[in-house]
Amino acid sequence: MTQTPQANGDLFSSERIEEVEVLTFHRHLLHNLTDLTAKTQLFNYLDSVSQNPNIRVLLVMAAPRRLDKEEYLAFYREFLGSATAADQTLLKRLYNGLNQFILKIYNLNPFVIHAGGGNTAFLFMNLSLACDYRIASEETVFQNPVMELGMPPKGGAVVFLSHLLGPAKCAEILYSGRDILMEEALELGIVNKVVPRKKLKTTALETAHAFAHKSPQALFGIKKLLGYCLKELDTFLEYENKILEHTLRRHNQDQNI
């Protein structure tokens, strides 16, 4: 029998409830994926989940305090205007870590449910789009920092939203720079279920157990077929990195003129 190591650390913890594995983040990823120890622990854990045939559903509970738009803007502005090799290396390491995380979540064998709430920068909405099913609390706002920051989105927004909504609607959302409230997110299918915050974890667990009792062969087959159109996601994410790095260089050149 394959055993999945139970993890308890500053970044995340985990527990098994019957055939559902619950991964709970205590802190958001943006400041942690450049920490080699934390990243290795997280990725090793996800690999073990994917290889464990006894886990039918992975429920990912977002950190209780999400990264909102203002924090996201502040984080990136630390790098804008900086030309130091150390800063650029750190940013590239972060981009690569985000790509690896997205691909691991997207390619996991178990059915993956994401649950979270609060003001949320688009990056973390994008990370949830790598999951198979998404639950949000009703006060959640997906905040779009793209135009204000002057940088294209990171995290696969273009490919995920284009696949989900079509290119025209994806472009309208990203070009507008507007936020998305949960009524619209539910209507568009960006989230699958919206609930009061106090019921978020209960509903997420109930939903996870409901999926755990469905045919695992059918879920796996549907999951793989739905993902076939995104089979080149890794290539897209690498290209996304190049566009972001090019934009950052142009910004630094303009600042030095």
C-alpha positions as CSV (number, residue, x, y, z in Angstrom):
1,M,0.0,0.0,0.0
2,T,1.4,3.4,-1.0
3,Q,1.7,5.8,1.9
4,T,1.5,9.6,1.5
5,P,3.6,11.4,4.1
6,Q,1.6,13.8,6.2
7,A,3.1,17.2,6.1
8,N,3.0,19.9,8.8
9,G,5.1,23.0,8.3
10,D,4.9,26.7,8.0
11,L,3.8,26.7,4.4
12,F,1.2,23.9,4.5
13,S,-0.1,20.9,6.3
14,S,-2.1,17.8,5.2
15,E,-4.5,15.2,6.5
16,R,-6.3,12.2,5.1
17,I,-10.1,11.9,5.6
18,E,-11.1,8.5,4.1
19,E,-10.3,8.8,0.3
20,V,-9.9,12.6,0.4
21,E,-6.5,14.1,1.0
22,V,-6.7,17.7,2.4
23,L,-3.8,20.1,1.6
24,T,-4.1,23.3,3.7
25,F,-1.9,26.2,2.9
26,H,-1.0,28.5,5.8
27,R,0.8,31.1,3.7
28,H,0.5,32.1,0.1
29,L,3.1,30.8,-2.4
30,L,4.5,34.0,-3.8
31,H,7.1,34.5,-1.0
32,N,7.8,30.8,-0.6
33,L,8.5,29.2,-3.9
34,T,12.0,30.6,-3.9
35,D,12.7,28.8,-0.7
36,L,14.3,25.5,-1.9
37,T,13.4,23.6,1.3
38,A,9.8,24.6,1.2
39,K,9.5,24.0,-2.5
40,T,11.1,20.6,-2.3
41,Q,8.8,19.6,0.5
42,L,5.7,20.7,-1.3
43,F,6.6,19.1,-4.6
44,N,7.6,15.8,-3.0
45,Y,4.3,15.8,-1.2
46,L,2.4,16.4,-4.5
47,D,4.3,13.7,-6.2
48,S,3.4,11.2,-3.4
49,V,-0.3,12.2,-3.7
50,S,-0.3,11.6,-7.5
51,Q,1.3,8.2,-7.0
52,N,-1.1,7.0,-4.3
53,P,-4.0,5.0,-5.7
54,N,-5.9,5.3,-2.5
55,I,-6.4,9.0,-2.9
56,R,-9.4,9.8,-5.1
57,V,-9.6,13.5,-4.4
58,L,-7.1,16.2,-3.4
59,L,-8.8,19.1,-1.7
60,V,-6.6,22.2,-1.7
61,M,-7.6,24.8,0.9
62,A,-6.1,28.2,0.2
63,A,-4.3,30.2,2.8
64,P,-6.8,32.1,5.1
65,R,-5.2,35.3,4.1
66,R,-4.8,35.6,0.3
67,L,-2.5,37.8,-1.6
68,D,-4.6,40.8,-2.7
69,K,-3.9,43.2,-5.5
70,E,-2.0,45.8,-3.4
71,E,0.4,43.2,-2.0
72,Y,0.9,41.8,-5.5
73,L,1.7,45.3,-6.9
74,A,4.1,46.0,-4.0
75,F,5.8,42.6,-4.5
76,Y,6.4,43.3,-8.2
77,R,7.4,46.9,-7.8
78,E,10.4,45.7,-5.8
79,F,11.7,44.2,-9.0
80,L,10.6,47.0,-11.4
81,G,13.6,49.3,-11.9
82,S,16.0,46.9,-10.4
83,A,18.8,45.6,-12.7
84,T,20.8,43.6,-10.1
85,A,21.6,40.0,-11.1
86,A,20.5,38.7,-7.7
87,D,17.0,40.2,-8.1
88,Q,16.6,39.0,-11.7
89,T,17.8,35.5,-10.6
90,L,15.3,35.5,-7.8
91,L,12.4,36.5,-10.1
92,K,13.3,33.8,-12.7
93,R,13.5,31.2,-9.9
94,L,10.0,32.3,-8.7
95,Y,8.6,32.1,-12.3
96,N,10.0,28.6,-12.7
97,G,8.6,27.6,-9.3
98,L,5.2,28.8,-10.2
99,N,5.3,26.9,-13.5
100,Q,6.3,23.7,-11.7
101,F,3.5,24.1,-9.2
102,I,0.9,24.7,-11.9
103,L,2.0,21.7,-13.9
104,K,2.1,19.4,-10.9
105,I,-1.4,20.4,-9.8
106,Y,-2.7,20.2,-13.4
107,N,-1.2,16.8,-14.0
108,L,-2.1,15.2,-10.7
109,N,-3.9,11.9,-11.0
110,P,-6.6,12.4,-8.3
111,F,-9.4,14.8,-8.9
112,V,-8.4,18.2,-7.6
113,I,-10.7,20.7,-5.8
114,H,-9.6,24.2,-4.8
115,A,-11.4,26.2,-2.1
116,G,-10.6,29.8,-1.0
117,G,-11.9,33.3,-0.4
118,G,-11.1,36.9,0.2
119,N,-9.6,39.6,-2.1
120,T,-7.4,37.6,-4.4
121,A,-4.9,38.8,-7.0
122,F,-5.4,37.2,-10.4
123,L,-2.2,35.1,-10.0
124,F,-4.0,33.0,-7.4
125,M,-7.2,32.8,-9.4
126,N,-5.0,31.4,-12.2
127,L,-3.5,28.8,-9.9
128,S,-7.0,27.7,-8.9
129,L,-7.8,27.3,-12.6
130,A,-5.3,24.5,-12.8
131,C,-7.6,22.5,-10.6
132,D,-10.6,20.5,-11.7
133,Y,-13.3,22.1,-9.6
134,R,-13.3,25.5,-7.7
135,I,-15.3,26.7,-4.7
136,A,-15.1,30.3,-3.4
137,S,-16.7,32.2,-0.6
138,E,-19.3,34.8,-1.6
139,E,-17.3,37.9,-0.6
140,T,-14.3,36.8,-2.8
141,V,-13.1,39.3,-5.4
142,F,-10.6,38.3,-8.1
143,Q,-8.5,41.5,-8.5
144,N,-6.9,42.2,-11.8
145,P,-3.6,44.1,-11.5
146,V,-2.4,43.7,-15.1
147,M,-2.9,47.2,-16.5
148,E,-2.0,49.0,-13.2
149,L,1.3,47.1,-13.0
150,G,2.1,47.3,-16.6
151,M,3.0,43.6,-16.8
152,P,1.2,40.7,-18.5
153,P,-0.4,38.2,-16.2
154,K,1.6,35.3,-14.7
155,G,0.1,31.9,-14.0
156,G,-1.4,30.7,-17.2
157,A,-4.3,33.2,-17.2
158,V,-4.4,33.6,-21.0
159,V,-4.4,29.9,-21.7
160,F,-6.8,28.9,-18.9
161,L,-9.3,31.7,-19.5
162,S,-9.2,31.3,-23.3
163,H,-9.9,27.6,-22.9
164,L,-12.7,28.2,-20.5
165,L,-14.3,31.4,-21.9
166,G,-13.0,31.7,-25.4
167,P,-10.4,34.2,-26.7
168,A,-12.7,37.2,-27.0
169,K,-14.0,37.1,-23.4
170,C,-10.5,36.3,-22.1
171,A,-9.1,39.4,-23.9
172,E,-12.0,41.6,-22.6
173,I,-11.3,40.7,-19.0
174,L,-7.5,41.1,-19.2
175,Y,-7.5,44.2,-21.3
176,S,-10.1,45.9,-19.1
177,G,-8.1,45.6,-15.9
178,R,-11.4,45.1,-14.0
179,D,-12.1,42.9,-11.0
180,I,-14.4,39.9,-11.1
181,L,-17.1,39.4,-8.4
182,M,-18.4,36.0,-7.6
183,E,-21.7,36.4,-9.3
184,E,-19.9,36.9,-12.6
185,A,-17.2,34.3,-11.8
186,L,-20.0,31.7,-11.2
187,E,-21.8,32.6,-14.4
188,L,-18.6,32.3,-16.4
189,G,-17.5,29.0,-14.8
190,I,-14.4,30.5,-13.3
191,V,-15.7,29.0,-10.1
192,N,-18.1,26.1,-9.8
193,K,-19.7,26.9,-6.5
194,V,-20.1,30.0,-4.2
195,V,-20.9,29.7,-0.5
196,P,-20.8,31.8,2.7
197,R,-17.4,32.0,4.2
198,K,-18.4,30.1,7.3
199,K,-19.5,27.2,5.2
200,L,-16.5,27.1,2.9
201,K,-14.5,24.2,4.4
202,T,-17.6,22.2,5.2
203,T,-18.9,22.5,1.7
204,A,-15.5,21.8,0.2
205,L,-15.2,18.6,2.2
206,E,-18.8,17.5,1.3
207,T,-18.0,18.2,-2.3
208,A,-14.7,16.3,-2.2
209,H,-16.4,13.2,-0.6
210,A,-19.2,13.4,-3.3
211,F,-16.5,13.2,-6.0
212,A,-14.6,10.5,-4.1
213,H,-17.7,8.2,-4.4
214,K,-18.0,8.7,-8.2
215,S,-16.3,6.3,-10.6
216,P,-12.5,7.0,-10.4
217,Q,-12.1,5.5,-13.9
218,A,-14.7,7.9,-15.3
219,L,-13.3,10.9,-13.5
220,F,-9.8,10.1,-14.6
221,G,-10.8,9.6,-18.2
222,I,-12.9,12.8,-18.3
223,K,-10.1,14.8,-16.6
224,K,-7.5,13.6,-19.2
225,L,-9.8,14.3,-22.2
226,L,-10.6,17.8,-20.9
227,G,-6.9,18.5,-20.5
228,Y,-6.0,17.3,-24.0
229,C,-6.4,20.7,-25.5
230,L,-3.9,22.1,-23.0
231,K,-1.3,19.3,-23.5
232,E,1.3,22.0,-24.4
233,L,0.7,24.0,-21.1
234,D,4.4,23.6,-20.2
235,T,5.5,25.2,-23.4
236,F,3.0,28.1,-22.9
237,L,4.3,28.7,-19.4
238,E,7.9,28.9,-20.6
239,Y,6.8,31.4,-23.3
240,E,4.9,33.4,-20.7
241,N,8.2,33.6,-18.7
242,K,10.0,35.0,-21.7
243,I,7.3,37.7,-22.3
244,L,7.4,38.7,-18.7
245,E,11.2,38.9,-18.6
246,H,11.2,40.9,-21.9
247,T,8.6,43.3,-20.4
248,L,10.7,43.8,-17.3
249,R,13.8,44.5,-19.3
250,R,12.0,47.1,-21.4
251,H,10.6,48.7,-18.2
252,N,14.1,48.9,-16.8
253,Q,15.5,50.4,-20.0
254,D,12.8,53.0,-20.1
255,Q,13.5,54.0,-16.5
256,N,17.2,54.5,-17.4
257,I,16.5,56.8,-20.4
